Amino acid sequence: MSAEKPAQLLSSEEILSRKWDKCLANHAIKGAVGLSVGIGLSFLFFRRRAWPIGLSTGFGLGMAYDECTKSFSAEQLVTDATPQR
């Protein structure tokens, strides 16, 4: 006899709050990585100019925004609401 746990259905509020948490954490991490890469590039290759910092930070935040947009798409919301086994 194997004791299997029944599939848990998550409420829509829980799904949405998990997506927002992941989205905000993703923005913070990718923005910080982009900032640090930009600072490194600025000091090493571009004689301490400011544009590599802004460019790489923008790339990081843009990647995070794209992932958030994909996670909030309608088809992704439907598949996340199905029970997990």
ABEGO torsion letter per residue (X at the ends): XBBBBBBBBBBAAAAAAAAAAAAAAAAAAAAAAAAAAAAAAAAAAAGGBAAAAAAAAAAAAAAAAAAAAAAABAAAAAAAABBBX
